Amino acid sequence: MAQQAPAGTRTVQVAERAFTRGDPLPAWVDDIQNLPAPMKGSPLSIRLADVQFRVADEPTVYIHRAMTANEAGSLTAIGQYEISFQPEYQRVQLHSLRILRDGQVIDKLKAADIRFLQRETNLDQGLYSGAITAAIVTDDVRVGDTLEMAYSIIGQNPVFGGKFFEAASWDTPSPLSLRRVSIDMPQQRSIHYRMIGKGADVKPVEIVRNDRRILRFEARNLPALLGEPYVPSDVQTYRYLQFSEMNQWREVNQWALGLFDTPPPGAALDEALRGARQAATVEDKVAKVLEFVQNDIRYLSLSMGENSHRPYPPAQVLQRRYGDCKDKALLMVTMLRALGIEAQPVLVSTSLRKGLDAMLPSPVVFDHAIVRARVQSKTYYFDPTRLGQYGKLDRMGQVHGGAQVLTIASGNDALETIPYAADPALYTDVRSERVTVPAFDKPAELLAHIEYAGVAAESARAGLANLSTQQLSKAYEASMGRRYPELSLLDDPKIDDDRVNNRLSIDVRYRIDKFMEKEDGGWKVSYRPINMVEQFYVPDVARRDFPLLVPYYPAIHDYSLDVSLPPEVDAHYQPSQNSVRNGAFAMSEALSFTGRELQAKLRLQITADRVEAAAVPEFVGATRKLNESLQGMVHVRNGVIKTAAAAPVDYKQNMLNQAEAIIKATSRVINDAALTGQDAGGAWCERARAYAWLGKSAEALKDAARAAQQQDRVKENLACAGDVRFAIGNVKDSAADYARAVALGADGADIWMRKAWSDLYQGSKRDGLAALAHAAKASDDPLLQARVRVWQAMNGAPTEPATVKNGPLPEDWLAAALDMFQSQKSPEQMLRLIAHDGANGQETRLVEAYFYAGKFFLATQDKIKARVYFQRAIDKGAISSPYHHLARLELARLP
Amino acid sequence: MKRLIFLLLCAMSGSAMAQSPAPQASPEQLAAARRLVVAMELPRYARYSLSHTAGPDRESTEVMLHISQHVSDADLAAVLAPAYASHASAADMDRLATLLKSGGGRRMVLANLAQQNVIDGPKAPLYSPAEQAEIRAIGAQPANKAFTAAGKQIAEDAKRNAQAWRTQYYQAYQRQAMAALADLAKQTTTLKPGDPEPRLHYQPAGLKTLDDMTIAIANHRIMVANARVAMRADLDSYNLRQNLAQEKMVTAQGIADGRKALKLAEERMERYLRAIDAQEGMFRQKLQSVIPDQQSLGALEKGIASEYDVMVRFGENQRGLLDAYSRTLDFAESRLGKIHMQNGQLAFDDDADLGVFNTLRAQMAKLADEEAQLAKLGTSPATAK
C-alpha cells in the first residue's frame, strides 16, 4: 500500500541533487563536537541550536541541532523533523543524523525514512509556492534519547540579486543549553544585524580571518519562553536575529522598482480599459479599473522562484486572466497610469502590519502588494485581491488601515502608514430588532434589520454571492435559533445592496413562539445584541508580559431593540443608562420602558488595536461588565399590566362566588357560635362542602371532622363527610361514610344516589346498582328516577320501571341520554335537546350531559372523545355538581 | 484509538444519557476536530450505522435511513467533531489526523471499518515495520491519549450532539410539512363558496410516515373546509340575517319567517356537525393506518382532541345561539302589538319588555363573542364567515 501524505500535502519526488545525505561538513563550518548536557524540567530540551550563515555567491546556511526527549509526549518532535526548502534554487545536504542513547551513538543517517511533501494547504485560496518539506522520520526513538543532526541549505532566491537577507530565531518554547548564531561574510560586504523582540540584546564576537569577517552570537542555558495568546503581530514574543544587506528603505524601494518595471501591454490593455474609459469622472474610472482587476482577474498565486516577488507582465496577466497580489497590483497601476492617473505599487506586510520601522530594511518583511493612487488630490490605497468593492472611492472599506507600507516610487526612502477610514460610518454595523407582541402567550413577530458598511459590507456582499436563498434563510434561522428555540422565518431574507455608497442591509422577519417568558411576578423579555458578542479575546490569565491583541479595531456596533408589548401593559419607568469604558472599548446602554413600548439601545465602540499588558486586568473586568449588558433582560412585572375590564360574571365565576359566599356566611355563624358558646349546627358541614368544592381538601376534612363531633346529627354528619370525601375524590371513604349513614337510617334519594356513585367508582358495582335501586324507590321525582335509569343503562343493568307515568319527562334530554346508553340515540341528539329544554339551568344540564357523552364514548372505546367531553364537563366550572366531580374521577382514571 | 472509534459507532443512532457537556472549544479546535473526524472515517461509520440500525419506532428508522442517504460527509463530520474538539489542542488533533492519513494509520482506519463490516477488506492486516511505527506514533499522540482518557465523555457528547442534530434534521422536514399545511390552512380559512378547492403544495420529503401523515392531515382539512363552505352557503340561502332582522319581530308573519329560517339553520347545523364528526372518525382511522407508532399517534391525538374540543364547543355555541334567537322570537310573539318599529328601531310599550329584550340581546352578543373566539382557534367551522 502506498504511503499517504498528511492532509493538505502530497508526496513528490525531487531531483537527486536536491537532497543528499552523507555529504561531509563544509570546510568553513566551525563544528561543535561536545554537546552540552540537556536542561531538565521540560518535555523537550534543546541541547544545541547552532546556525551558521555563509555569505557567498552561493549562500549557505548550516544547521546543527541536538534535542532530547525527556517525556514520551516529545518523541514526535525528535521522531519527525522537517526541513523546508525551494528546490528551484536551493538544495539540502544532510550531513549527519544520529541518536545518542546512554553513551551509545546510533547512526540513523541511512535508515531514516525521508519523504518529500509538497504543501498545498493554501491551494484552495489560490496560493502555490512550490516549497518542499523534507520530512525525516527516525524510527526507534525513546524517552531520554537525543537526536543530533546537521544539515546545510545551499542557495538563495535569485530575485534578490545576490543580496543577503536572513533571520534566525533566538528564544524557544523549550529550554536551550547552547544557542549559537554565526554569520561568515566577505570583509567587503556589509551585512547589518538587529535583535528583534523584547529582551536583552546579544553582542556578537567578531573574528576576522582570510578576508572574511565572522560575527558570532552565543548564549548558554536559555530558559524556555512561554508564549502568550493574542499578542499583536508586530510584537515579538520570541526574539530573533535579523540580517539584511540593506540599511535604507530606499534600497528596498530601488530593488522593487526593478521588479515592477515591465513593458506596457499594448492592445490587450485598451480592451481592458474599455469600461473605464466610458466612465464619466476620474473617480468612476478608478472604480471601474478596480472592479475589473478584482472581478475579471481571478486570484491565483504561482509564487515559484523569482516570481515569489517579481510580478508577471500585465500583458501575460490579461491573457491568463489570473494573477496574485503583485500581478494584480501591477496591472492596476498600469491601467491607471494609462488613464493618466498617478498610481504606484505598495508593499505591505500582512503578517506584521506595523512595527516595520523597528526592523532592518529588507524586502522579505513584505508579503503582499496593493496599489496607491492619487485621485483629485486625495490618496487612496486599493487592494485588487479583494472582492465586493464598487462605487464611490470614499465609501470603500480599508482592510490595511494602520499598516506600515512601502510605496514603490522613484526616490521614495521611507515607510508610510495607511490611515484608518476617516468616517466612522464606514466601520459601523447596525442591528435593529423590532418586535410586536400581540399577547403575552401568543407568538411575536420580530423584524431584524442588519446593516453593514465599508469592509463589512464588502465581505457580506462577497459572502452572499455564494449563498442560495435557501442557504441564507437557513443561516439566519440558525443564528436566531440559538436565542429563541421555537421560531420560523416568515419570509426569505430581503437584501438591499447599495453598491455606490457601499452599504448592504438585510431584513429578516421571524415568528417567535415564546418571545415572552413567564416568571414569578410577571413576564420576561430576553435579548442579545449578537453583533456585539465575541468581539474580544479575554485571556484566562490577566497578568501578562505582552500586550493583548484587540482583533476588530476599529469598529462600532449599534444594536437597538424596540418591543411593542400587549396593549394591557402600561409602564412608567425612568429611562436608565449604563456605560463601560476602558482603553480598548466603550460601551453605552440606554433602556426605556414607557407605556407598552420597551426600548434598548447599545453601542460598542472598539477604540484601540491592543491593550497594554498592565491594563489587561482592567480590560478583563470591563469585558465582564460588557457581557452582563449583552445578556439583555427586561422584566415586565405584573404591576405594569392593566387588569382587564370587569367582564360580566359568568356561570363558572358565579359558582365560585357562591362557594366563597357560603364560606363567608358559615364562618360568621361558626365564629359567633364560638363567642356565645352555642352549637354551630350544620354550619361546619356546609362550610366543609364549600371548601371541598373549591379544592381546599385539608380545610374541608377539618370542618367535616368538627361536624362529626356533634353527636345529635350523626346521619347528617356522616353524609356530610361522605359528600366532602366524594368531592375531593376519596370514593372509598365516601362509600363507607354513606354506608354508615344509610345503616343508621338515612334514606334520602340523594344519599342513595351518592352512595351508588361512590360504590361504582370504588369498584363495587353490585352495591352501586343496589344503591341505585334504593334511590329510585326513595323518591317520586321523575327526574331522579330518570337519572337512576340512565345510570343503570350506563352500567349495563336492567332499568327500573318508571313509577311516575304522568306524561313525558320535563326534560327531554334525559330521556335522550337513556336512549343513548341503550344505543337508540347519538350523543349529538342528546346535546341538541339540551338547548330545547330552556335557558334556565342549561349550564348545569350541559355538565351532566357532557359527562354522559364522555361515558358513552368511553364505552365505545373512543378515549379521545371521552376525554374531551369529561374535560368540557369540568370546564363548565359547576363545582357543586356531582357530575363535575365524577368527570374529574373519570379523567383521573383515563390513561 | 480503536476503542474510541467503536464507542462512536452508535453515536448517530443511539440515545444519550444526561451528562454535563464538555467545555466549549475554539473555532480552531472545531476545525481541527472536523479534519480529524474525517481522517478517522467516522462519517463513514456513522452512515453505515444509520442505515443498519433500527430506531425505537418506524419514524426514527426512516429518519436515520434518510440521513444516511442524503447528508454529506462534511455535515456528518461537523456533527461528530464538537465532541472531540475541546479535549485536545488544534495542533495535536492535526498531528493525529496527519498520522491517521499515513500509510499505517490509514490501513488501521480501514481495518476498523472492515471489522465493523462497513467495508470489505482485511480486518487484521499485517503491517510493515514502518507502518507499525506509525501506528505506535498514533498511540503516543497527546490527542489520542486525551481522547482515550475522555472516551466516555466524548461518546456521550457525540451521542447527545447526534441526537440533537437528528431531531433538528427531522424538525426541518417537519417544518417544511407544517409550512405546507399552514399554507393550506390559509387557503381553507379564507375559503368561500365558489372558490377553487384548496390544494396542498408539498414536495414529499421521502420520509414515508411524515409524508403520509401530512397528506392525510391536508385531505382532512380540505374535507372539513369543503363541509364548512357548503354549510355556510346553505345558511346564506336561508336569508337568516333578513329573517331575523328587528322589523320581523313586530309582525306574526315576520316571526313565522324567522322560525322557518331558524329551523332550517338548526337542521343544517346538526347535519354539518354529524358530517364533521364522521370525517373526524375517518381521519383518525387514516392516521392509525399511516402512523404505526403509538407514541407518535398519541402526540397527534392531542391535536385531534383539541380540534374535537373546538367542535364540541362550537356545537354548544351554535345551539345556544339558535336557542337564543328562538327565545327572542318567542318573546316577540308573546309581545305582538306591544313592540313597534319607530324610525328604524324597535320601540317598546313597556319598559320591562325592553329590559327582557336587552337581556336576550346580551345573551346573543355573548354567544356571538364566543363564536368569534372559536373562529380564532383556526380549525373552528366558524372561521369562514
Interface residues (C-beta under 8 A of the other chain):
Chain A: M1 A2 Q3 Q4 A5 P6 A7 A72 G73 L75 T76 G79 D113 V137 D139 D140 S488 P648 E828 L831 R832 I834 A835 H836 A839 Q842 L846 Y850 I864 K865 R867 V868 Y869 Q871 R872
Chain B: R35 A39 D94 R95 A97 T98 L99 K101 S102 G103 G105 R106 R107 P129 A130 A133 A137 A140 Q141 P142 R175 A179 E270 L273 R274 D277 R284 E301 I304 A305 Y308 D309 V312 R313 G315 E316 R319 G320 L322 D323 A324 R327 A362 Q363 K366
